[in-house]
Amino acid sequence: MSLTLATPALVTVSEQRVNSASSPLSSNIKVQVQRFWQESPCDSWFTNEPRGTAGFYRSLDEHRYKVHPRLQSAVGFEKTRGWRVLEIGCGCGSEAERFVRAGAHYTAIDLTNAAVSITRRRFQLANLEGRFVQGDAENMPFPDGSFDFVYSHGVLHHTPDTPRAIREIYRVLSPGGRAVIMLYYRQSFNYYVNLGIVRRLRAHLLRTELGIKLSRAIFGETEQDLRRHAELIRKDPGFYLEMRNMLNRNTDGPDNPLSQVFSKSSAQQMFRQFKNVKTEVMFWNPNWLPVIGKLLPHSIEDRLASRWGWHLWIFAQKRHLEFTRPREISCPEHLSANNAPVLAEALVN
């Protein structure tokens, strides 16, 4: 028996699997997360090109690497030739294509059918090979040591049990394999100033039509999103202004059900099984400083990003066998063949 959402074609992790690993509350949140990203695949809102066309993917890539100029060098695609690469959360496939063009053997796992389908279509258009699995990062259907490199950008802060997902990454990595993960950063300007102060003040503006127009001019958001924010504020002002809801509503859209933030110390704790764990802070959004943000020189933006940026990158390596305790490399009980989930999997040739 599987969890079923509104989209008939959506095949999800088994109910038995989710309930054995999570509380009923976290399972419910995961269903909400799945539904949200099924309806709004990551980055798809940054283009007006028809979905699944060459123009759609081209315009998304142009936007993505303009906004995140350091992303490609941080990942190091050119180093992955011949590696078995797993991407957790493939979005619209921008990094997927770069891994394959660099010579990697690519696999994607995503909670939604939408991301799997969009990325598969990209591969078909470009005549690329890859494997796509719809499944849960907290309970991955891969044997121990299946991959040499695991990558995830802006995904695992949306799953209820992020530490569990990190343990799964460790399990599926081969000895000496590497992980590159990006999570939202707690000690950031966005969290403490933009979300904690500026967006709360903006919430009062959104109570009026004039305020909505001013907010659109100042913050550059769509009128549709701003009106949805206004609707949520009118419904329950106190609930909307709670910090956890400010974080959820003002990161990836007003209806985003779950976002989390992590400090460097909490990241180190989650990655304690790994060795050579390093962290780096990146990404500065000019819109966080209304009016003056877009006037700052790139050198100032880079300095702000390295100290107060929104993206916490974690670079880590799995220990080699001789340094690994047996309990860390044994196959968890929930991954036995008897209770493996039903997943959507496709091989693109």
SVG drawing of the C-alpha trace seen along z (x, -y; Angstrom):
<svg xmlns="http://www.w3.org/2000/svg" viewBox="-9 -53 51 63">
<polyline fill="none" stroke="black" stroke-width="0.4" points="0.0,0.0 1.5,-3.3 0.9,-7.0 -1.2,-8.5 -1.4,-12.1 -3.7,-14.1 -1.6,-13.3 -2.6,-9.8 0.8,-9.0 2.7,-9.7 4.3,-6.6 5.7,-7.2 7.6,-5.5 5.6,-2.8 3.5,-3.7 5.2,-0.9 8.6,-2.4 7.7,-5.9 5.9,-5.0 8.8,-2.7 11.2,-5.6 9.1,-8.6 6.5,-9.8 2.9,-10.3 3.6,-14.1 6.8,-13.9 5.1,-11.5 2.3,-14.0 4.8,-16.8 6.6,-14.7 3.4,-14.2 2.9,-18.0 6.5,-18.6 6.0,-16.1 2.8,-17.7 4.3,-21.2 7.3,-20.3 5.2,-18.1 3.2,-21.2 6.2,-23.5 9.4,-21.8 12.5,-23.6 13.5,-26.5 10.7,-25.9 9.2,-29.3 12.2,-31.2 11.2,-30.8 8.2,-31.4 9.4,-28.8 7.1,-25.8 8.1,-23.0 10.2,-20.2 11.5,-22.2 15.1,-23.0 14.4,-26.7 13.0,-25.8 16.2,-24.0 18.5,-26.6 16.8,-29.6 16.8,-27.8 20.5,-27.1 21.3,-30.6 19.5,-31.9 20.8,-29.3 24.5,-29.9 24.1,-33.6 22.5,-33.7 24.9,-31.0 28.3,-31.8 30.3,-29.7 28.2,-26.6 30.0,-24.9 33.4,-25.3 32.2,-24.2 30.8,-20.9 33.8,-20.2 32.0,-18.4 35.2,-17.8 36.5,-15.5 33.7,-13.1 34.6,-11.3 34.0,-7.6 32.5,-8.1 29.1,-6.7 27.3,-9.9 24.0,-10.2 22.1,-13.4 19.4,-13.8 16.8,-16.1 17.4,-16.6 15.0,-19.6 15.0,-20.4 18.3,-18.6 20.8,-21.5 23.5,-19.7 22.5,-16.3 23.4,-17.2 26.8,-18.6 27.7,-15.4 27.0,-13.3 28.8,-15.6 31.8,-15.4 31.7,-11.6 30.0,-10.5 27.6,-7.5 24.6,-9.5 21.7,-8.4 19.0,-10.8 16.6,-10.2 13.7,-12.6 10.6,-12.6 8.5,-13.8 7.5,-12.4 7.6,-15.9 11.4,-16.4 12.1,-12.8 10.0,-13.4 11.5,-16.9 15.1,-15.7 14.4,-12.5 13.0,-14.7 16.1,-16.8 18.3,-13.7 16.1,-12.5 16.5,-15.8 20.2,-15.8 20.7,-12.1 22.3,-11.5 22.2,-8.4 21.1,-8.3 19.0,-6.5 16.1,-8.1 14.4,-6.9 11.5,-8.4 12.0,-7.8 12.8,-9.1 16.2,-10.4 15.6,-9.2 15.1,-5.7 17.1,-5.2 16.6,-1.9 20.3,-1.5 22.7,1.1 25.6,0.1 28.5,-1.5 26.7,-2.1 28.1,-5.5 31.5,-7.3 29.9,-10.8 26.7,-12.1 25.5,-15.6 22.5,-17.6 21.8,-21.3 19.1,-22.9 17.0,-19.8 17.7,-18.1 16.6,-21.1 13.1,-20.3 12.9,-16.7 11.7,-16.2 14.6,-14.1 17.7,-15.6 20.2,-13.7 18.6,-10.4 19.2,-11.4 22.8,-12.2 23.2,-8.7 21.7,-7.3 24.3,-9.2 27.1,-7.7 25.6,-4.2 25.3,-4.4 28.7,-5.9 31.7,-3.6 34.6,-3.7 36.5,-6.9 33.5,-8.3 32.7,-12.0 29.6,-14.1 28.8,-17.7 25.7,-19.0 24.1,-22.4 21.8,-23.4 20.3,-26.7 22.5,-28.5 21.2,-29.6 23.9,-32.3 23.0,-34.2 21.8,-37.7 18.7,-36.2 17.7,-34.3 18.3,-36.9 17.7,-40.2 15.6,-39.5 13.3,-36.9 13.5,-37.9 13.0,-41.6 12.4,-42.9 9.9,-40.3 8.0,-40.7 7.7,-44.4 6.6,-43.7 3.8,-41.5 2.1,-44.7 2.5,-46.4 0.7,-43.4 -2.5,-44.2 -3.3,-46.9 -3.5,-47.2 -0.9,-50.1 1.3,-48.0 1.2,-45.1 2.2,-47.4 5.0,-48.9 6.3,-45.5 6.3,-44.4 8.4,-47.4 10.8,-47.0 11.2,-43.2 10.7,-42.2 8.3,-39.3 5.4,-38.4 2.0,-39.9 0.5,-36.4 2.9,-35.4 2.5,-38.7 -1.3,-38.3 -1.0,-34.8 1.2,-36.1 -1.5,-38.7 -4.2,-36.0 -2.2,-33.9 -1.5,-37.0 -5.2,-37.9 -6.1,-34.3 -3.9,-34.0 -1.4,-36.9 0.2,-35.4 0.8,-32.0 2.3,-33.6 4.7,-35.7 6.1,-32.8 9.8,-32.4 9.4,-28.8 6.6,-29.9 8.5,-33.0 11.2,-30.6 8.8,-28.2 6.7,-30.9 9.5,-33.2 12.1,-30.9 10.7,-28.8 7.2,-30.2 4.2,-31.2 2.9,-27.6 6.2,-25.9 5.4,-23.6 8.9,-23.0 12.3,-24.6 15.0,-24.2 18.3,-26.0 21.5,-24.6 24.6,-26.0 28.2,-24.9 28.2,-23.0 24.9,-21.2 26.3,-20.3 29.5,-18.9 27.4,-16.9 25.3,-15.4 28.4,-14.5 30.4,-13.1 30.7,-9.7 32.6,-11.3 36.2,-12.5 37.7,-15.6 34.5,-17.6 34.7,-21.2 32.1,-23.9 31.8,-27.0 29.2,-29.8 28.1,-31.1 25.3,-33.0 24.1,-36.6 20.8,-37.8 20.8,-41.6 17.1,-41.7 17.9,-41.3 19.0,-44.9 16.1,-46.8 17.1,-49.7 20.9,-49.6 21.4,-45.8 21.7,-45.9 24.2,-48.8 26.8,-46.9 30.0,-45.9 30.6,-42.2 33.6,-42.4 31.4,-43.5 28.8,-40.9 31.4,-38.2 32.6,-39.3 29.0,-39.4 28.3,-36.0 31.4,-34.3 30.3,-35.5 26.6,-36.0 25.5,-34.0 22.4,-31.8 24.0,-28.6 26.0,-26.3 28.1,-23.9 29.4,-20.8 32.2,-18.8 32.9,-15.4 34.4,-12.0 33.4,-8.6 36.0,-6.8 37.9,-3.9 37.0,-0.4 39.9,0.0 38.7,-3.0 34.9,-2.2 33.2,-0.5 31.2,2.6 27.9,1.1 28.3,-1.8 28.7,0.4 26.1,3.1 22.8,2.9 20.1,1.3 17.1,3.6 14.7,1.3 16.5,1.8 16.1,5.6 14.5,7.1 11.3,8.0 10.2,4.4 11.7,2.6 9.5,-0.2 7.8,-0.4 9.6,-3.1 9.4,-4.6 12.7,-3.9 13.7,-4.6 16.8,-4.2 17.3,-6.7 19.3,-5.6"/>
</svg>
